[in-house]
């Protein structure tokens, strides 16, 4: 257990990363209050957990990295946050993110970009880049993020930490500001598999306020296994293309060798619809976003821009100035693919492709494979600004992560090596609601893989 | 009306279900509370809030569907109807589209002209109500009361089976009796628990094809149903006789006047609807 001052000091020390949106003074004050109120019997008593700014908290503002919610204070808190507090954890501020979680670099925040904790010229990944950077810098042991297409696993890989996205329906989405409702899921970051897993365990479980949250008990943590005897690990060949960064490939091969040494059976498998995953995702996610973001109209909350001469002007100025360019781009794309006349050509076909992608995974798991192992991202962290002018290049950094969101499967990234000092992540994809098996394998791999050695 | 013309009418009826709480949250549905006192994060559409369906409302809707002889579908799906309006907090209404709760029922009523008529019920679906925009309370400003936002409604879509304004009135009275008897709604038109839109067209006697129809919205009493439809029928006949095109009209409440709504019609961008493939469907808010 830590005292409030030490927690706040560590966070404030990481200020240069621009990862935390909460002002230091407010943070210190709130931590003092929280620590006094925290339940000493809770399993996370005194553990500071930073929370992505698209998850509603009673402490601090919830802006989603957007001007359109500047200064917005939620009158209620997300179920995941309530569960953290009930377990004695401290809400250690709100973290910067791509606006409404739309982005892969945390450069699309209205509050400035987040710096990579190891190289300030690079991005920490995104959209949960603030949470990842703080955990990567050692400012907090764990943080909440959210995923729609890889927004926890990709920054976890870039920042050299553990990131878990649970099965769709494992964690309540109540209080997570919606982006793509059929894809969104709260995820966790930790310095270690155990830190991430125990936070996940606390926030998981049923919630009558979210009817897509499964009626299941909270996740039970597995014990650390002696070996991977009996595990069948599949290597989907589509995730190891010829153009894969050679260092990423080397790190993956080393991790695979170690899993074999631990007794796992490793076999190559195929997920043939993988090439269609990114285009499918970039139809479905913007479509859902265009509807989910309709409520930001300047009528009930958030700032109004240029007053409100009439209704149309109110909408235009609020949404035109309140949203940044990437959010506007996705609202336009989403509106287009849902509009009458184009619905069948885009949205319906994307839904069909999504079903095929999910079927690919079922086929592999039905043939005796327990888990899949892949690189999390094709490259290490890229330079800030490098992909800003080219949205398609930015979207391609999600290529290995969007599939788990489309299929609703649990997946996680853990550090498996470095290239020129930059972390590389390895990804485990598990079967629906079998996070325990995935975490068990991660425990074993984490113990043997030289996570900070050059690959 | 000259016997050379036949009138074709179909009614869409919105009925507020008699539940204690709203369709997707626990807020009260009681009528007449001070503005914006029966609201919560869900029905206010606050960031991050999610709907959780009210089982009691689904039960009442099923009872209504069975009373109308509908086929109740074991699986039905909620969909979003997207449009921007200040009294629609989420920017979409949760409704049902391509998989409604129930389809294919009948309502039998007594017509003074044709005896017992079995009018078809095309579908019955569940949806949530919008809030209320108040235009006359504050000078130069519109106020929004969201107490009504999220109140459970069923929409009963009748087939084009009514042949006169008098039949429309008889149909509606029979429907009201039925819904009151089975106890799913108080059907109080004054409070807006029963609201009617009518689709009207005319054709020359003996023709089988349907002509272009107009939608008369915001009919808030039995007397007005008959009156509004009579005026609209006569207008259409006159128009066709003068070979003009049809327009779109709203029945302006107690004033008893029509207003051409084409100028101030709001269009949702492309008529978008998430979760189904409905084509553009123009929407006008009832002027309550």
Interface residues (C-beta under 8 A of the other chain):
Chain A: X54 X55 X56 X62 X64 X69 X72 X74 X75 X76 X78 X173 X174 X175 X176 X177 X178 X208 X209 X210 X211 X212 X287 X288 X290 X291 X293 X294 X295 X297 X299 X300 X301 X311 X315 X335 X336 X338 X339 X340 X341 X343 X344 X348
Chain B: X41 X44 X45 X46 X47 X48 X49 X50 X51 X52 X53 X80 X82 X84 X86 X89 X90 X91 X92 X144 X269 X270 X271 X272 X273 X274 X277 X278 X279 X280
